[in-house]
Amino acid sequence: MVDPLQEIAQERERARERGDPLAEVCYLVTVASADRAEARALTLRDVTERGIGVMVNRTSPKWRQLSQTETATVLIHWPSVRRQYRIWGTVAPMEPERVDAYWRRKSHGSKLLEYYYTEFRPQSGTIASRDEFLAGIEALRRRFPDRDAVPAPPSLAGIYVAPREIEIWHGSEERLHDRRRHRRSGVEWECTILVP
């Protein structure tokens, strides 16, 4: 049996080869309160033996939610290969050198936005107008005109959702899908077949 994380990495490559627009996307689900879960689309940075890697900003509500529960769910869906994965697990920090490597790849605007959270308003904070936001970005652009000269802000963080459970869905045209639940048991995975 293939390790479920290895399967996710392999199917991601197939999705990329097929030009799936969601190949670089995952959905992070966190718990905001006892009666509210929150989901958002993020760039899927890593699929490794450590888990599912994403970047977050420590000024964001999602960071506070992750810090409180130390668990999260990630949903991945690649229509081009008829695959869906639900990953539930604990949050673990990404290695600083990986965070730095992802930082170097970010676009100029994306880097300025990360800096904006620290210099002006936290992520998801309120502002008076879009013009106020754009003025802050323009001020940062004047300060850091070169993409490569923008330093990573201290609020930038990389995390892994280290899976305890992975549910795999292999889609079927006839809707007779193949569903399996993998639960971590020590270093091994226990697999259960589920009714689609």
C-alpha positions as CSV (number, residue, x, y, z in Angstrom):
1,M,0.0,0.0,0.0
2,V,1.3,3.5,-0.9
3,D,1.8,5.9,1.9
4,P,-1.1,8.4,1.6
5,L,1.3,11.4,1.7
6,Q,3.3,9.9,-1.2
7,E,0.0,9.4,-3.1
8,I,-0.9,13.0,-2.6
9,A,2.6,14.1,-3.9
10,Q,2.3,11.8,-6.9
11,E,-1.3,12.9,-7.8
12,R,-0.2,16.5,-7.4
13,E,2.4,15.9,-10.2
14,R,-0.3,14.4,-12.4
15,A,-2.6,17.4,-11.7
16,R,0.2,19.7,-12.7
17,E,0.9,17.8,-15.8
18,R,-2.8,18.1,-16.8
19,G,-2.7,21.8,-16.1
20,D,-5.2,21.6,-13.2
21,P,-5.7,25.2,-12.0
22,L,-6.1,23.9,-8.4
23,A,-2.7,22.0,-8.4
24,E,-1.1,24.7,-6.2
25,V,-4.2,25.3,-4.0
26,C,-5.4,23.8,-0.7
27,Y,-8.1,24.9,1.7
28,L,-7.2,25.3,5.3
29,V,-10.0,24.9,7.9
30,T,-9.6,26.1,11.4
31,V,-11.9,26.5,14.4
32,A,-12.8,30.1,15.3
33,S,-15.2,29.2,18.2
34,A,-17.4,26.4,19.4
35,D,-20.0,27.1,16.7
36,R,-17.8,28.4,13.9
37,A,-15.3,26.8,11.6
38,E,-13.4,29.0,9.0
39,A,-12.0,27.9,5.7
40,R,-9.8,29.7,3.3
41,A,-7.8,28.9,0.1
42,L,-4.1,29.0,0.4
43,T,-1.1,28.2,-1.8
44,L,-0.1,24.6,-1.2
45,R,3.7,24.9,-0.6
46,D,4.7,21.4,0.4
47,V,3.6,17.8,0.4
48,T,6.3,15.9,2.3
49,E,6.7,13.2,4.9
50,R,6.2,16.0,7.5
51,G,2.8,16.8,6.1
52,I,1.0,19.6,4.2
53,G,3.0,22.8,4.1
54,V,1.5,26.3,3.9
55,M,2.6,29.8,4.7
56,V,0.6,32.0,7.2
57,N,1.1,35.4,8.8
58,R,1.2,35.6,12.6
59,T,-1.0,38.7,12.5
60,S,-3.9,36.7,11.0
61,P,-7.0,35.2,12.6
62,K,-6.0,31.8,11.3
63,W,-2.7,32.0,13.1
64,R,-4.5,32.7,16.4
65,Q,-6.9,29.9,15.7
66,L,-4.1,27.5,14.9
67,S,-2.2,28.5,18.0
68,Q,-5.3,27.9,20.2
69,T,-6.2,24.4,18.9
70,E,-2.8,23.3,17.5
71,T,-4.8,21.3,14.9
72,A,-6.3,22.0,11.5
73,T,-7.9,20.3,8.5
74,V,-6.7,20.7,4.9
75,L,-8.8,20.0,1.9
76,I,-7.2,19.3,-1.4
77,H,-9.3,18.8,-4.6
78,W,-7.9,18.2,-8.1
79,P,-10.7,17.7,-10.6
80,S,-8.3,16.9,-13.4
81,V,-7.3,13.6,-11.7
82,R,-10.5,13.1,-9.8
83,R,-8.8,13.2,-6.4
84,Q,-9.8,14.8,-3.1
85,Y,-7.9,14.6,0.2
86,R,-9.1,15.6,3.6
87,I,-6.1,15.8,6.0
88,W,-6.6,16.4,9.7
89,G,-3.6,16.8,12.0
90,T,-1.5,18.8,14.3
91,V,0.3,22.0,13.4
92,A,4.1,21.9,13.4
93,P,6.6,24.7,12.4
94,M,8.2,24.7,9.0
95,E,12.0,24.8,8.9
96,P,13.4,28.4,8.6
97,E,15.3,27.5,5.5
98,R,12.1,26.3,3.8
99,V,10.3,29.5,4.8
100,D,13.2,31.5,3.4
101,A,13.1,29.6,0.1
102,Y,9.4,30.3,-0.3
103,W,9.9,33.9,0.6
104,R,12.4,34.3,-2.1
105,R,9.9,33.0,-4.7
106,K,7.1,35.4,-3.8
107,S,6.2,38.1,-6.2
108,H,7.0,41.7,-5.3
109,G,3.4,42.6,-4.5
110,S,3.0,39.5,-2.3
111,K,6.1,40.4,-0.3
112,L,4.9,44.0,0.2
113,L,1.5,42.6,1.4
114,E,3.2,40.5,4.0
115,Y,5.2,43.5,5.2
116,Y,2.0,45.6,5.2
117,Y,0.5,43.3,7.9
118,T,3.4,44.3,10.3
119,E,3.8,47.9,9.3
120,F,0.2,49.1,8.9
121,R,-2.7,46.6,9.7
122,P,-2.8,43.0,10.6
123,Q,-4.2,40.5,8.1
124,S,-8.1,40.7,8.1
125,G,-7.9,44.0,10.0
126,T,-10.3,46.8,9.0
127,I,-9.3,49.9,7.0
128,A,-11.2,53.0,6.1
129,S,-10.9,52.4,2.3
130,R,-9.2,50.5,-0.5
131,D,-7.3,53.8,-1.2
132,E,-5.8,53.7,2.3
133,F,-4.6,50.1,1.7
134,L,-3.1,51.0,-1.7
135,A,-1.4,54.1,-0.2
136,G,0.3,51.8,2.3
137,I,1.4,49.4,-0.4
138,E,2.8,52.3,-2.4
139,A,4.7,53.6,0.6
140,L,6.3,50.1,1.0
141,R,7.0,50.0,-2.8
142,R,8.9,53.2,-2.5
143,R,10.8,51.9,0.5
144,F,11.5,48.5,-1.2
145,P,11.5,49.1,-5.0
146,D,13.4,45.9,-5.6
147,R,11.6,42.6,-5.1
148,D,14.7,40.9,-3.8
149,A,15.5,43.6,-1.3
150,V,12.3,43.1,0.7
151,P,13.2,41.4,3.9
152,A,10.9,38.7,5.3
153,P,8.8,40.2,8.1
154,P,9.0,38.6,11.6
155,S,5.3,37.8,11.3
156,L,5.8,35.4,8.4
157,A,5.5,31.7,9.4
158,G,5.5,28.4,7.6
159,I,3.6,25.5,9.1
160,Y,2.9,21.8,8.4
161,V,-0.3,20.1,9.1
162,A,1.2,16.8,10.3
163,P,-1.5,14.3,9.5
164,R,-3.1,12.0,12.0
165,E,-5.9,11.1,9.6
166,I,-6.2,11.3,5.8
167,E,-9.4,10.6,3.9
168,I,-8.8,9.8,0.2
169,W,-11.5,10.1,-2.4
170,H,-10.9,8.7,-5.9
171,G,-13.7,9.9,-8.1
172,S,-15.7,7.8,-10.6
173,E,-17.8,8.8,-13.5
174,E,-20.6,6.6,-12.2
175,R,-20.3,8.2,-8.8
176,L,-19.1,4.8,-7.4
177,H,-16.2,6.5,-5.8
178,D,-13.4,4.8,-3.9
179,R,-13.0,6.3,-0.4
180,R,-10.5,5.3,2.2
181,R,-9.5,6.6,5.6
182,H,-5.9,6.3,6.7
183,R,-5.2,6.8,10.4
184,R,-1.7,7.1,11.7
185,S,-0.8,4.4,14.2
186,G,2.8,5.0,15.3
187,V,4.8,5.2,12.1
188,E,2.3,3.0,10.2
189,W,-1.0,3.9,8.5
190,E,-4.2,1.9,9.2
191,C,-6.5,1.9,6.2
192,T,-10.3,1.6,6.3
193,I,-12.5,1.5,3.2
194,L,-15.6,3.8,3.4
195,V,-18.9,3.7,1.6
196,P,-18.8,6.6,-1.0
